[in-house]
């Protein structure tokens, strides 16, 4: 059975074109990640240019704990909070009642595990 609420929550993100400043920030974030240290400046630029930029509304879930991911995220503007489920275990709303473990701002990335390790 399809979870239409979950699909709506994830599909509300709007796409936008990257500015030159956005691309620089993405490139710097990738360069700082140990996963991308083997790439040269041109390769990092190409990777940044190939990125799809999206905007999420405050409170939107970008990824959920335990869900299989496929994307690497770089925060260009705003922030993201990372939650883990509490002792009661994961739930469809784990970000609402979980434990805040990190808050990330512009230039930070997350989701590497889903891209590189199929997690």
TIKOL-227755 format. One line per field, with one value per residue (C-alpha): chain; x, y, z; residue in one letter; residue number from 1. Coordinates in steps of 0.02 Angstrom, whole numbers. Each point is the difference from the previous one (the first is absolute). Layout:
N
chaine A;... .
xx X;... .
yy Y;... .
zz Z;... .
residu A;... .
num NUM;... .
***
This chain:
119
chaine A;A;A;A;A;A;A;A;A;A;A;A;A;A;A;A;A;A;A;A;A;A;A;A;A;A;A;A;A;A;A;A;A;A;A;A;A;A;A;A;A;A;A;A;A;A;A;A;A;A;A;A;A;A;A;A;A;A;A;A;A;A;A;A;A;A;A;A;A;A;A;A;A;A;A;A;A;A;A;A;A;A;A;A;A;A;A;A;A;A;A;A;A;A;A;A;A;A;A;A;A;A;A;A;A;A;A;A;A;A;A;A;A;A;A;A;A;A;A .
xx 0;70;26;-67;42;181;9;-76;121;149;-67;-40;182;18;146;102;151;166;88;189;10;-102;118;152;-77;-46;175;79;-116;45;185;-10;-80;119;-101;52;182;59;-89;91;-73;-75;-82;-74;-67;-80;-78;-69;-70;-88;-89;-187;-43;-162;-82;-86;-125;39;-48;6;86;139;45;-65;99;2;-62;110;72;73;55;140;-58;98;-80;14;-117;-86;30;-45;-24;49;-105;11;-145;-24;-4;-171;80;-25;-171;-72;18;168;64;-141;40;179;160;85;180;60;-47;84;14;57;148;-33;-50;-91;-64;170;-36;-149;101;160;-56;-180;-64 .
yy 0;171;125;157;111;-56;28;173;47;-45;64;176;51;129;3;154;50;12;167;15;18;-159;-97;63;-50;-174;-24;50;-116;-146;40;-7;-172;-147;-86;129;36;-97;119;148;176;-27;-164;82;143;-123;-95;162;54;-168;25;21;138;-6;102;-81;84;15;-162;-106;-168;-16;-179;-117;-109;-178;45;-49;159;43;179;105;167;162;141;159;111;-26;-147;-181;-90;-182;-106;-181;-98;-10;-160;-43;-34;76;59;86;162;-34;176;70;-100;-52;66;147;-52;135;162;34;165;63;-92;-161;-163;-156;-161;-66;-171;-24;41;-94;-143;-30;43 .
zz 0;-47;140;-83;149;-5;-188;15;138;-108;-165;63;-27;-138;-120;-42;-103;88;10;-18;190;24;-112;95;166;-66;-69;167;97;-114;15;191;-5;11;-136;-130;44;-153;-120;-75;-12;-173;50;156;-107;-121;144;73;-169;-18;166;9;121;97;137;148;115;186;85;-158;18;-127;45;135;117;-65;-174;-145;-74;-170;18;69;68;13;97;-104;101;166;115;32;164;19;116;55;70;187;104;-69;-168;-172;-49;-154;98;83;-38;107;155;-24;74;-87;-33;-118;-86;-167;-92;-170;-72;95;-82;54;-76;-54;75;-113;-155;37;111;-55;175 .
residu X;X;X;X;X;X;X;X;X;X;X;X;X;X;X;X;X;X;X;X;X;X;X;X;X;X;X;X;X;X;X;X;X;X;X;X;X;X;X;X;X;X;X;X;X;X;X;X;X;X;X;X;X;X;X;X;X;X;X;X;X;X;X;X;X;X;X;X;X;X;X;X;X;X;X;X;X;X;X;X;X;X;X;X;X;X;X;X;X;X;X;X;X;X;X;X;X;X;X;X;X;X;X;X;X;X;X;X;X;X;X;X;X;X;X;X;X;X;X .
num 1;2;3;4;5;6;7;8;9;10;11;12;13;14;15;16;17;18;19;20;21;22;23;24;25;26;27;28;29;30;31;32;33;34;35;36;37;38;39;40;41;42;43;44;45;46;47;48;49;50;51;52;53;54;55;56;57;58;59;60;61;62;63;64;65;66;67;68;69;70;71;72;73;74;75;76;77;78;79;80;81;82;83;84;85;86;87;88;89;90;91;92;93;94;95;96;97;98;99;100;101;102;103;104;105;106;107;108;109;110;111;112;113;114;115;116;117;118;119 .
***
